[in-house]
Amino acid sequence: MENLESDSKFLKKALIVNVVGTILKVCGPLLTFVMARVFGAAEFGMFVSSQTLLLTIAHSAPLGLDKGLYWYLPQNKLKGRAPYDGIMESFWISAAIALLCTAVIFVGSFTPHISKELPWYGISILFFAGTYVFSTASEGNRRPQNAVFVDSFLTVSLAPAVSIALFYLDVPHALPLGLLVGQVVGFFIHFVLVRRQFPDMPLKPHKLVTRQLLLYSLPLGFGEFVTSFLLRSSLWMVMLFLGPEKAGAYGIMVTISNALQTIRVGFTPILTPVVAGMNNDRLHTDLKPVYSYCVFMVTFIQLIIGFFIVLFPDLILSIAGKEFVVQPETLGVLLLVHLVAGFGGMSIVVINGMGKSLYSLKMNLVSLAVTLICGYFLIPAFELVGAALAMLCHNLVAIICNNIYLFRRGLWPYSSKLITQVFWIFGLVVFYIVLNMNIFTLSMVDKIVVYVVILVLLGLYGILQKGRLERDRQKRKEGI
């Protein structure tokens, strides 16, 4: 049980980092709201659409080698390899592909098929791709705090701040240039942090990426492309069916609700190395307490943020401007999406930690098909709410399939004590519906009092639930 004890200590330490990161992730996008007000809904909608395309390309450039480092680096010690093996090999491949993509965008800008503004965004692809590799290298080496502080706060705060400053200085292309400055700074900080962790790592490796890392990463790479397209497909369909102004409003609501998503995503580099270090016997004995602890903490933090968003949606949306307050009920559906994904969606992290990256690719393709089909019918009918419902549909399909996959392999990672989390999630949804039915009206003071009461109840529940999970872990440690 020494391995379980070590994993538990790492999870607790990583949890503190993740909580701090969550706070930074909530604070960071505030400047994005200000940027939306400064540039207006139409121009901001074009920015969001261009940025999502850029991120899709940048996520695909590493061919999955960045995500592969989550799994590969923890095994370097077990396999007797150099601790930095795979990092610079992955970076140079990513850099070459990123530069090729940028060149294609620049050449295409001379044709009527690519916007003249897009090449200015394309310059950032190299720095995005490099950041992904060095960031995941730190996380695979159990240094999640590096990505939290740089990616979750510094770059997402610096980029809009620079764009706003350039706007008032009348500098053209302010939005893409601000994005570029943020990524360049983040890239060099990550590079320095990785060099400190691996001072003996050569900048130019004398070998190619290993076959083992490549075979594991390629399905993740294709899956990353599909996932990037999947995450942004609803926004693009809103842009296609409803226009840039509605896309801007939807982009703001997605940004707000992503405060919940980033909590779950933040546990991916924490849980993946832990599962990757488990043999088959430990998967059957130690996976449940580790996974249940992560699910509990993810949903618990999500509930704290979720109740705040439910109580003060107009206040949050008004930061960007009244023109962004469109179909606010969409925000409620997006919150439900991330709460459901927070409870059951981390099953895919377990599957990737087990080395089953090919399954992830297949599941991503299924999810993409579900999203496109649902979006095609739901967005024209229900507009922004339809886009959020399309996201909910593909998440439910993926969660059901992933958990069936684990169950068929004799793994059921959910503790029975997590049932209470389901009731809390259901309670949040009911609370949101009741507030939007306008049965009664709450003043700002009433909302503050209600939120404080909810925080107290959540705090008491969290202490009791965490103690129960801790006692279960102690029993397993003592062999009871």
Buried (B, 14 or more C-beta within 10 A) or exposed (E): BEBBEEBBEBBEBBBEBBBBBBBBBBBBBBBBBBBBBBBBBBBBBBBBBBBBBBBBBBBBBBBBBBBBBBBBBBBBEEEEBBBBBBBBBBBBBBBEBBBEBBEEBBEBBEEEEBBEBBBBBBBBBBBBBBBBBBBBBBBBBBBBBBBBBBBBBBBBBBBBBBBBEBBEEEEEBBBBBBBBBBBBBBBBBBBEBBBEBBEEBEEEBEEEBBEBBBEBBBBBBBBBBBBBBBBBBBBBBBBEBBEBBBBBBBBBBBBBBBBBBBBBBBBBBBBBBBBBBBEEEBBBEBBBBBBBBBBBBBBBBBBBBBBBBBBBBEEBBBBBBEBBBBBBBBBBBBBBBBBBBBBBBBBBBBBBBBBBBBBBBBBBBBBBBBBBEBBEEBBEEBBBBBBBBBBBBBBBBBBEBBBEBBEEBEBEBBBEBBEBBEEBBEEBBEBBEEBBEEEEEEEEEEBEEBBEEBBEEBEEBBEEBBEBBBEBBBEBBEEE
